């Protein structure tokens, strides 16, 4: 069994939280050499996740962690546009959430004038 702890301290590690339905969300395991930005984008484009929810990136040596979902979604959209293809159905909720598409909007109620 391999560890998600990087071999080189300066390495950024990307992990995908995937919703597995009845099993609930999980942080997916990735090969030690396959958990960088490019590998995560390719895995998403190839449909290797059921229902991704977010992507986190961390760096142990520098002591930080952050949500990388928006930049991953931007890259997914860019590559699909270049290849003239649609984003996979399994990625729609993920991409819509981080692109701000189809967000619920509260419309203003009519305000009576001259009462």
Helices and strands as residue ranges (DSSP letters): E 13-19, G 21-23, E 25-27, H 37-45, E 52-59, E 64-67, H 69-82, G 89-91, H 92-99
